């Protein structure tokens, strides 16, 4: 059934005056509940029942819990697009109170404790019975059938549905993932024909799923729709995650040039699909990160007849058809944000800076892209035209190229046996770095160049141009990471206590706590050799002693440093080890 057909069937069900029981089934993530809630929001005035209740079986232990959950979540049909809340629960309880009063007058015994507790879960069995008895003329959605607790049998669930339909004038829809049920074993297959009038299967196409989630009229979201259809994504959960990340990025990228917005959303869709989808056809994020560099070959086996080589070719073709031919620094930044699973202000600001640099970079670098188009777009014997295109681009953008760009150009020139010119290009590039006074941190390079001459030149440049580091440079690059650089932590361990004191006491930054913890954690690290272990001990002792000095300066600082006093025992133990 198409999405429109499913919607029509569901609308007919909710407006049917006679009580019915139906099943809405589909694979995980197809958006069954999402579609149902959307329909209720759009068509709640069509509901023929006076009341509505939504219940998930996930976490419910038995039939009593299910009955209670239905009662607790009953709302009026005009509020069917909202969940039951405290106000609606109080209203439901008021009705129970009246019924309970009538029951007491008729001589039904209710314990004092049970009758005195104003919440349903604390009431006695009699009150539970009266509560559920009040459920009638209600449209009920029971979700997550396949995730119910083992203490709640399928027979009990279906029996209750049958009772509600036949005796309480209720219409019930059961939402389930039929592929998660054991065919022939689950009691659903034994009793479903006796309970349900019909089944509605929801299996949206990628086009239908995208149109459910994205606003087609919004130019920004329309890009996401186009991308997701190209990747054949039909899982609503994945599409909603794409939408979530894109909305977080919107304030950063909306005002940038069209090519930047297009690239960000193009990569974002691919990254979310790769990282979060269970689709067996998805491309692994590791392969995506390496595309366009030497690491892509290394990611797969180099044997042409191996299964991995076949997969590599399939992945290359797939990504090329999607329009993703090279993973650059901007793509890596987007992928990094998706991998973390959230976007914070700091990351967004960092991305904005990278985007700004990318815009400036692209003004001239587009000529280089044009040269690569000559290379990729035909099989003509046009080497002279290709080299002429590269040379024109190099005149404009040589010193604006990234190391990845330069590495690719070197690969092309050396592949055409123009080694002397490739070497000359590298020399001109390195001269430009020297003239600009560019400082390069080796750790900041995502992909090291594979061209040997460029690699050697870059290593030599880094060694020659190393700037004298300040104290903070031995700490800040490593905070929040799992990396350690032996050269840096050995230098940090040689700094006096006063340097730690000055660094902490002069700081005025939200990240101060993280900086302090980074230094204190050295007290718990165990190294494989003595030199590093001594360095770790010294960093901890000096940073802790600096904190003790700050702690003694005022009552306010005493309060501020209380949180670090849990390291006192480690300090005493290491101090004793350090004693002569």
C-alpha positions in Angstrom: 0.0 0.0 0.0 1.2 3.5 -0.7 1.4 6.1 2.1 -1.7 7.7 0.8 -3.6 4.4 0.8 -2.4 3.7 4.4 -3.5 7.2 5.5 -6.9 6.6 3.9 -7.3 3.2 5.6 -6.4 4.7 9.0 -8.7 7.7 8.6 -11.5 5.3 7.7 -10.7 3.3 10.8 -10.7 6.3 13.3 -14.0 7.6 11.8 -15.8 4.2 11.7 -18.8 4.4 14.1 -18.7 0.7 14.8 -16.0 -0.6 17.1 -13.0 -2.3 15.2 -9.7 -3.8 15.9 -6.9 -3.4 13.3 -3.2 -4.0 13.0 -0.6 -1.4 11.7 2.5 -3.4 10.9 5.8 -2.6 9.3 9.6 -3.0 9.6 11.6 -1.2 12.3 12.0 2.5 11.7 9.5 2.8 8.9 7.6 5.3 10.9 4.4 3.5 11.9 3.9 5.4 15.1 5.1 8.6 13.4 2.5 8.2 10.7 -0.3 7.4 13.2 0.5 10.5 15.3 0.6 12.6 12.2 -2.8 11.4 11.2 -4.3 12.1 14.7 -2.9 15.6 14.5 -4.4 16.3 11.1 -7.7 14.4 11.5 -8.6 14.3 15.2 -11.9 15.9 14.4 -12.8 12.8 12.5 -12.4 10.5 15.5 -15.7 8.8 16.2 -14.9 7.9 19.8 -15.2 10.4 22.7 -11.8 9.5 24.1 -8.3 8.4 23.1 -5.5 6.5 24.8 -2.0 5.6 23.6 0.0 2.9 25.4 3.4 1.4 24.7 3.8 -2.2 25.8 7.5 -1.7 26.3 8.3 -2.0 30.0 4.8 -3.3 31.0 5.1 -6.5 33.1 1.6 -7.9 33.2 -2.0 -7.5 32.2 -2.8 -5.4 35.3 -0.1 -2.9 34.2 -1.6 -2.7 30.7 -5.1 -2.1 32.0 -3.8 0.6 34.4 -1.7 2.2 31.6 -4.7 2.5 29.3 -6.8 4.2 32.1 -3.9 6.6 33.0 -3.5 7.7 29.4 -7.1 8.4 28.4 -7.7 11.9 27.1 -10.6 13.5 25.2 -10.6 12.9 21.5 -10.1 16.6 20.7 -6.7 16.3 22.6 -5.7 13.0 20.8 -2.5 14.6 19.5 -1.3 15.1 23.1 -0.1 12.6 25.6 -2.0 12.0 28.9 -0.7 14.3 31.6 -1.4 15.0 35.3 -4.4 17.1 34.5 -6.1 14.4 32.4 -5.1 11.7 35.0 -6.8 13.8 37.8 -9.9 14.0 35.6 -9.9 10.3 35.1 -9.4 9.7 38.9 -12.4 12.0 39.6 -14.6 9.7 37.7 -13.2 6.7 39.5 -13.8 8.5 42.8 -17.4 8.8 42.0 -17.7 5.2 41.0 -15.7 4.2 44.1 -18.1 6.1 46.3 -21.1 4.3 44.7 -19.3 1.0 45.3 -18.7 1.8 49.0 -22.4 2.7 49.4 -23.3 -0.7 47.9 -21.1 -2.4 50.6 -17.9 -3.1 48.7 -15.0 -3.2 51.1 -11.9 -1.1 50.2 -8.9 -0.9 52.5 -8.2 2.5 54.1 -4.6 2.6 52.8 -5.6 1.9 49.2 -8.5 4.4 49.2 -6.3 7.2 50.7 -3.6 7.2 48.0 -4.4 9.6 45.1 -2.3 7.9 42.4 -3.5 4.9 40.4 -0.4 2.8 41.0 -1.0 2.9 44.8 -4.7 1.9 44.7 -6.0 -1.5 45.6 -7.4 -4.1 43.3 -11.0 -3.0 43.6 -10.1 0.5 42.5 -8.0 -0.9 39.7 -11.0 -2.8 38.5 -13.2 0.3 38.7 -10.6 2.4 36.9 -10.5 0.0 34.0 -14.2 -0.4 34.0 -14.5 3.4 33.3 -12.7 2.9 29.9 -15.3 2.9 27.2 -16.1 4.5 23.8 -12.3 5.1 23.4 -9.9 4.9 20.4 -6.9 3.0 21.8 -3.4 2.7 20.2 -1.3 -0.2 21.7 2.3 0.1 20.4 5.4 -2.0 20.6 3.8 -5.4 20.8 7.0 -7.2 19.9 8.8 -5.4 22.8 6.4 -6.4 25.6 7.7 -8.0 28.8 7.8 -11.8 29.0 5.3 -11.6 31.8 2.7 -10.2 29.5 1.6 -12.9 27.0 0.4 -12.2 23.5 -2.8 -14.1 24.3 -3.5 -11.7 27.2 -2.9 -8.6 25.0 -5.1 -9.9 22.2 -7.8 -11.1 24.6 -8.0 -7.6 26.2 -8.3 -6.0 22.8 -11.1 -8.4 21.9 -12.9 -7.5 25.2 -12.5 -3.8 24.6 -13.9 -4.0 21.1 -16.8 -6.4 21.8 -17.8 -5.1 25.3 -16.6 -1.6 25.7 -17.4 0.0 22.4 -13.7 0.7 21.8 -11.7 0.7 18.6 -8.2 -0.6 19.0 -5.1 -0.4 16.7 -2.2 -2.6 17.5 1.2 -1.3 16.1 3.9 -3.9 15.6 7.0 -4.9 13.8 5.9 -8.3 12.3 9.4 -9.3 11.3 10.4 -9.4 15.0 7.8 -12.0 15.8 8.6 -15.7 15.6 6.4 -17.0 12.8 4.1 -19.8 14.1 5.4 -19.4 17.7 4.1 -16.1 18.8 0.5 -16.2 20.0 -0.3 -13.3 17.7 -0.3 -15.7 14.7 -2.6 -18.1 16.5 -5.3 -15.6 17.5 -4.9 -12.5 15.2 -7.6 -13.6 12.7 -10.1 -14.0 15.5 -9.4 -10.5 17.0 -8.6 -8.2 14.1 -10.8 -7.0 11.2 -7.8 -6.4 9.0 -4.1 -5.6 8.8 -2.5 -2.5 7.3 1.1 -2.9 6.2 3.2 0.3 6.1 6.3 0.0 3.9 7.0 3.5 2.5 9.3 4.0 -0.5 12.3 6.3 0.0 10.3 9.0 -1.9 7.3 8.6 0.3 9.3 8.4 3.5 11.2 11.6 2.7 8.0 13.5 1.9 6.7 12.5 5.3 9.6 13.9 7.2 10.9 16.9 5.1 9.1 20.1 4.2 9.1 20.0 0.4 8.3 23.7 0.2 11.4 24.6 2.2 14.4 25.0 -0.1 16.8 24.0 2.7 14.9 20.8 3.6 14.3 20.0 -0.1 18.0 19.3 -0.5 17.8 16.7 2.3 14.9 15.1 0.6 16.8 14.8 -2.7 19.9 13.4 -0.9 17.9 10.8 1.1 16.0 9.6 -2.0 19.4 9.3 -3.8 20.6 7.0 -1.0 17.3 5.1 -1.0 16.6 5.8 2.7 13.2 4.7 3.8 13.8 4.5 7.5 11.9 7.4 9.2 14.2 7.3 12.3 17.2 7.9 10.1 15.5 10.7 8.2 14.4 12.4 11.4 18.0 12.2 12.6 19.2 13.8 9.4 16.6 16.6 9.9 17.7 17.0 13.6 21.4 17.6 12.6 20.5 19.8 9.7 18.4 22.1 11.9 21.2 22.3 14.3 23.5 23.4 11.5 21.0 25.7 9.8 21.9 28.9 11.7 25.5 28.3 10.8 25.3 27.5 7.1 22.1 29.2 5.7 23.9 32.5 4.8 26.8 30.8 3.1 27.1 30.5 -0.7 25.1 27.8 -2.4 28.0 25.3 -3.0 28.8 25.3 0.7 25.3 24.6 1.9 24.9 21.9 -0.8 28.1 20.2 0.3 27.3 20.3 4.0 23.9 18.8 3.6 25.1 16.3 1.0 27.8 15.0 3.3 25.5 15.2 6.4 22.9 12.9 4.8 25.6 10.4 3.8 27.2 10.5 7.2 24.0 10.0 9.2 23.0 7.1 6.9 26.4 5.4 7.2 26.8 5.8 11.0 23.2 5.2 12.2 21.6 3.0 9.7 21.4 -0.8 9.9 21.0 -1.0 6.1 23.4 -3.8 4.9 23.9 -1.8 1.7 25.3 1.3 3.5 28.9 2.4 3.0 31.1 2.2 6.1 32.1 5.6 7.4 35.8 4.6 7.4 35.7 4.2 3.7 33.9 7.5 3.2 36.6 9.3 5.3 39.4 7.9 3.2 37.8 8.5 -0.2 40.2 10.5 -2.4 43.3 9.7 -0.5 45.8 6.8 -0.4 44.0 5.4 2.7 41.0 4.4 0.6 43.1 1.7 -1.1 44.5 0.6 2.2 41.0 0.3 3.7 40.4 -2.5 1.3 42.5 -5.4 0.1 44.8 -4.6 -2.8 44.3 -8.0 -4.4 42.2 -7.5 -7.5 40.5 -10.9 -7.2 39.6 -10.7 -3.5 36.1 -10.0 -2.2 37.4 -6.8 -0.6 38.5 -5.5 -4.0 35.1 -6.1 -5.4 33.5 -4.3 -2.5 36.0 -1.4 -3.0 34.9 -1.1 -6.6 31.2 -1.2 -5.6 31.7 1.5 -3.0 33.6 3.7 -5.4 30.9 3.5 -8.0 28.1 4.0 -5.4 29.7 7.1 -4.0 30.5 8.5 -7.4 26.9 8.1 -8.4 25.8 9.9 -5.3 28.2 12.7 -6.3 30.7 12.2 -3.5 34.2 11.9 -5.0 36.5 13.2 -2.4 36.4 13.6 1.4 37.9 17.0 2.3 38.5 18.8 5.6 34.9 20.2 5.6 33.4 16.8 5.1 35.6 15.5 7.9 34.2 18.2 10.2 30.6 17.3 9.4 31.3 13.6 9.9 32.9 14.3 13.2 29.9 16.2 14.5 27.6 13.3 13.4 29.9 10.7 15.1 29.6 12.5 18.4 25.9 12.4 18.2 25.2 16.0 19.1 26.1 19.6 18.2 27.2 22.1 20.8 27.9 25.8 20.4 31.6 25.3 20.4 31.5 22.8 17.6 29.2 24.9 15.6 31.4 28.0 16.0 34.4 25.9 14.9 32.5 24.6 11.9 31.5 28.2 11.0 35.2 29.2 10.9 36.0 26.2 8.7 33.1 27.1 6.4 34.4 30.7 6.2 37.8 29.5 5.3 36.3 27.1 2.8 34.4 29.9 1.1 37.5 31.9 0.6 39.4 28.9 -0.5 36.8 28.0 -3.1 37.0 31.3 -4.9 40.3 30.5 -6.5 40.4 26.7 -5.9 37.5 26.2 -8.3 40.1 26.4 -11.2 41.8 23.3 -9.7 38.4 21.5 -9.6 38.0 22.4 -13.3 41.4 20.8 -14.1 40.3 17.6 -12.3 37.1 17.6 -14.4 39.2 17.4 -17.5 40.9 14.3 -16.0 37.7 12.6 -14.9 35.2 13.3 -17.6 36.6 11.6 -20.7 38.9 9.0 -22.1 40.4 11.4 -24.7 44.1 11.6 -25.2 44.2 15.1 -23.9 47.2 15.2 -21.6 48.3 18.6 -22.9 44.9 20.1 -22.2 45.0 18.5 -18.7 48.4 19.9 -17.8 47.5 23.3 -19.2 44.4 23.3 -16.9 46.5 22.4 -13.9 49.2 25.0 -14.7 46.5 27.7 -15.1 45.0 26.7 -11.7 48.4 26.6 -10.0 49.2 30.2 -11.0 46.1 31.3 -9.1 45.7 29.0 -6.2 49.0 27.2 -5.4 49.4 28.6 -2.0 45.7 28.3 -1.2 45.7 24.6 -1.8 45.5 22.1 1.1 48.1 19.5 1.5 45.5 17.0 0.3 45.0 19.0 -2.9 48.8 19.3 -3.5 49.3 15.6 -2.8 46.7 14.8 -5.5 48.4 17.1 -8.0 51.7 15.5 -7.4 50.2 12.1 -7.9 48.8 13.2 -11.3 52.1 14.8 -12.5 54.2 11.8 -11.4 51.7 9.4 -13.0 52.3 11.3 -16.2 56.1 11.0 -15.6 56.5 14.8 -15.0 58.5 14.2 -11.9 60.7 17.3 -12.2 57.7 19.6 -12.5 56.0 17.9 -9.5 59.1 18.5 -7.4 59.2 22.1 -8.5 55.6 22.6 -7.6 56.3 21.3 -4.1 59.3 23.6 -3.7 57.2 26.6 -4.8 54.5 25.6 -2.3 56.9 25.2 0.6 58.5 28.6 -0.2 55.1 30.2 0.0 54.6 28.7 3.5 58.0 30.1 4.6 57.2 33.6 3.3 53.7 33.5 5.0 55.3 32.3 8.2 52.8 29.5 8.4 53.1 27.3 11.6 52.0 23.7 11.0 51.0 21.3 13.8 51.5 17.8 12.5 48.5 16.6 14.6 46.2 18.9 12.8 46.7 17.2 9.4 43.9 14.6 8.9 45.7 12.8 6.1 49.4 12.8 5.7 50.6 13.2 2.1 51.7 10.0 0.3 54.0 11.7 -2.1 57.5 11.1 -0.7 59.1 14.3 -1.8 56.1 16.3 -0.3 56.2 14.3 2.9 59.9 14.8 3.4 59.6 18.5 2.6 56.7 18.9 5.0 58.6 17.1 7.8 61.6 19.2 7.3 59.5 22.4 7.3 57.8 21.4 10.6 61.1 20.7 12.3 62.7 24.0 11.1 59.7 26.2 11.9 58.8 24.9 15.3 57.8 27.8 17.4 58.6 28.0 21.1 55.6 26.7 22.9 53.9 28.4 25.7 52.8 26.5 28.8 49.2 26.2 27.7 50.3 24.6 24.4 51.4 21.5 26.4 47.8 21.1 27.8 45.1 22.6 25.7 45.5 20.5 22.5 45.0 17.3 24.5 42.1 18.2 26.8 39.1 16.1 25.9 41.1 13.7 23.7 42.7 10.3 24.3 46.0 11.4 22.8 49.3 12.1 24.5 52.5 13.3 23.0 55.6 12.1 24.8 57.6 15.2 23.9 55.0 17.5 25.2 54.2 15.7 28.5 57.9 15.4 29.2 58.3 19.2 28.8 55.2 19.8 30.9 56.6 17.7 33.7 59.7 19.8 33.8 57.8 23.1 34.4 57.9 24.5 37.9 54.9 24.6 40.2 54.7 28.4 39.6 53.8 27.7 35.9 50.9 25.5 36.9 49.8 28.1 39.5 50.0 31.0 37.0 48.1 29.0 34.4 45.3 28.0 36.7 45.0 31.3 38.6 45.0 33.6 35.6 42.5 31.5 33.6 39.1 33.0 32.8 37.4 30.3 30.8 34.4 27.9 31.0 36.9 25.1 30.2 39.1 25.7 33.3 37.6 22.7 35.2 38.5 20.4 32.2 42.1 21.8 32.2 42.5 21.1 35.9 41.2 17.6 35.6 43.4 16.9 32.6 46.5 17.6 34.8 45.2 15.7 37.8 44.3 12.6 35.8 48.1 12.1 35.3 48.1 10.8 38.9 46.0 7.8 37.8 47.8 6.9 34.5 50.2 4.0 34.5 53.0 4.1 31.9 54.9 1.2 30.4 58.3 2.7 31.2 59.9 4.6 34.1 60.6 7.9 32.3 57.0 8.5 31.4 55.8 7.3 34.8 58.0 9.9 36.6 56.7 12.6 34.2 53.1 11.7 35.0 53.8 11.8 38.7 55.5 15.2 38.5 52.7 16.7 36.4 50.1 15.6 39.0 52.1 16.7 42.1 52.9 20.1 40.6 49.3 20.8 39.5 47.9 19.6 42.8 50.3 21.8 44.8 49.4 24.8 42.6 45.7 24.1 43.5 46.6 23.9 47.2 48.3 27.3 47.0 45.2 28.7 45.2 43.0 27.1 47.8 44.7 28.9 50.7 44.2 32.3 49.2 40.5 32.9 50.1 37.4 31.3 51.4 35.9 31.5 47.9 38.8 29.6 46.3 38.6 27.1 49.1 35.0 26.4 48.0 36.0 26.4 44.4 38.7 23.8 44.9 36.7 21.5 47.2 35.9 19.3 44.2 39.6 18.5 43.7 40.3 17.4 47.2 39.2 13.9 46.3 42.7 13.6 44.9 44.3 14.1 48.3 45.0 10.4 48.9 46.7 10.1 45.5 48.7 13.2 46.3 49.9 11.8 49.7 50.9 8.5 48.2 52.8 10.0 45.2 54.4 12.6 47.5 55.7 9.8 49.7 57.1 8.0 46.6 58.8 11.2 45.5 60.5 11.7 48.9 64.3 11.4 48.9 
